[in-house]
Amino acid sequence: MTLAVRIPEELSARVPVEQREPGLDRDAVRMLVSRGVEVAHHTFPELPRLLRAGDLLVVNTSATLAAAVDGWIGHARVVVHFSTRGDDGRWAVELREPDGRGTTRARAGGPAGTGVCLPGGGWLVLEEPLSGRSRRLWWARVAGPGVPGLLREHGRPIRYSYTERDQPLSVYQTVFALPSEDGAGSAEMPSAARPFTGRLVAELVSRGVQFAPVTLHTGVASAEAHEPPYPERFAVSETSARLINAVRAGGGRIVAVGTTAVRAVESAAGADGVVRPRSGWTDLVVTPERGVLVVDGLLTGLHEPEASHLLMLEAVAGREAIRRGYEAAVRGRYLWHEFGDVHLVLP
């Protein structure tokens, strides 16, 4: 799905909302609400009044990694984006070039055998492309200190050119983030959950809204080409599967917080729509043709008109609803990207 809307550059959120004015918290963002083709304008703290007792929010507990690390190929500086840890100990990585403004630009991938010197005496060697459809991400073998320690010591959050400055890792962690024992996490923040605060979660619970935690470790997005997501590690526990099934059986609505939560729960669903405990890798791309088996609604950020995520939104809400929503967001001067405003799609 490609929307015939242009997103003005000034609508990119350049800093987190809590840094725009004194006294603001993370939840001080706007929220566009789509019910079918009807569009309404709200603020995020109104979310508890828009949900009902018995509804369920599916949230991603993946923690954001400090996934960007400086490296050198000979005397040339590169920036390594650590995307995904493989089962064999290798990491999927993207090599990018510094752009002189504190961010990066795309770099030709490969070739195989390319070695990258890392801080702290580490060394990385590219072995093979992650996929035959693109040479952007490569499987790489890392020697020296372990990658989790490398990221803690020398990494920083991945930052894109529309942001104003580097931010501490805490800015990129959601209230639901839990550290993983093996050091795995998300290369980019599961940003739909960023506006939640402990106070808002408590209010939702007090009103009878439940939460089902799932995990999906998201990899490095394709900032330039808007490629579909690569296979990513996910887990849906037995407890969360039972809760989702019980809420559906009782007539509650399943609202996923973010496209990552949709991918996780839909990957654990059988053709009968029953969610079962599952973990492993998912390459699921939710499209209108595939549809959704479990999810009734979605809370998400505002995506570029070319982004593959819009196919998922169309699968949940329909093409016309998303078109009207995005046109209203542009007219209403909503802010885009991970520090921006959000879009709640309800049945």
KAHUJO-V987447 format. One record per helix or strand of 2 or more residues. SS is the DSSP state (A for helix, B for strand). FROM is the first residue (numbers start at 1). TO is the last residue. If there is no record, write none. Layout:
# KAHUJO-V987447
<<SS;FROM;TO> <SS;FROM;TO>>
This chain:
# KAHUJO-V987447
<<A;9;11> <A;17;19> <B;30;35> <B;38;43> <A;44;50> <B;56;60> <B;68;73> <B;76;85> <B;91;98> <B;104;105> <B;115;118> <A;119;121> <B;123;131> <B;134;143> <A;147;154> <A;169;172> <A;191;193> <A;198;206> <B;210;216> <B;232;236> <A;238;249> <B;254;257> <A;259;267> <B;278;282> <B;297;301> <A;309;317> <A;319;331> <B;342;346>>
